[in-house]
């Protein structure tokens, strides 16, 4: 986010002014080669004149800043070249004054903050399974059996039985040979890109070189994927195609036919809820000999069954070479996994430094994730079916009232509200009335397209939903939603 200085001098310039006023810029007499008394007198007079000019400049700067910023400038001096205070002041003007917190259990439909009960439309663990008694009991029992320690790095300290069970369950669901788990989905993405651009030579007969591999990204890929590729030179090792545009992707692959290419895209995109044409993308990549990597953070365990939406697209996803899943959304726990071919995943144990130099998810988390994955796919799949029906009804209520939603009817219900300042005003208005509503700003959303991203919780009541709808209707004219 860029915060304008509203015409005031930048912090770096202000700091330079202070530095000049304090240091004077005069030569150090201990290192000067000129020993003439007259030269010292002349230099001293010139230095006095420069100091007077700089002092006047400093006073003018202090007048421009105002009392609060002037006090801070005098207190911290040249450290203000980092511009933290200027940026923080911009955030406060923008309406970002604190981080929402919860005094009790987080991620549930009703939370408490500062003693107030709030209806929560922000939790990403939308099935609310983490508060289910049997799920909590499974976590507690696993904690007593396996402890809470992560055990350190995977390749050196190893993993526990729950990790292996969790990875095996993922392979069963996705039809892949092998899986590797990470503490977060972000680490999984970083580990994959690092492994696919790394070079290792452990002995003459055990060498691998991926330094010539080229990545092609969907432009709307999540921040974690772009973060993973930030060291790759754009236009040489990293390219991008227009969001969900298969024709544009093909135009890039044609130019890269002599390269080893990995195409990276998401299944369900988080802000607008759009779903990738995964069959078409995988078909195209197979034709051009490119590998495919799908980030299924948002749709994992929700889509894929033949009777659910986007069954065709998800059948295409299963054909991808590598699939990354996040446990955060449907499972409600922190962690990520990558599934794919046996030897490739085995090699990533050593190639992707995220698995060598970072710890695993806690054993009870792994055990509970495996339990929940079986719950949603084998024992109680109706949990997801009922949730999807509830989301469809929620979208229909908003559509019937004339609100413009994101066109893809996925679990993400998004409303573009316009400039960032308006988005923050809407957020604050809902909060004042007892509703915590997430509003995504640039860079999470496009600039000047602040987005209300509503994730309905499986245990939101009719009262919660109708209360929200009533406020939407009340705020329609006030904020031009």
PyMOL commands that set and color helices and strands:
alter all, ss='L'
color gray80, all
select helices_A, chain A and resi 11-23+37-65+67-82+84-94+129-131+133-146+154-157+161-174+185-195+223-228+246-255+278-288+311-317+342-351+353-356+363-379+382-400+420-432+462-479
alter helices_A, ss='H'
color red, helices_A
select strands_A, chain A and resi 110-113+116-120+178-182+199-203+206-209+214-218+238-241+261-266+291-295+322-326+336-340+413-418+435-436+439-440+450-454
alter strands_A, ss='S'
color yellow, strands_A
deselect
rebuild
show_as cartoon
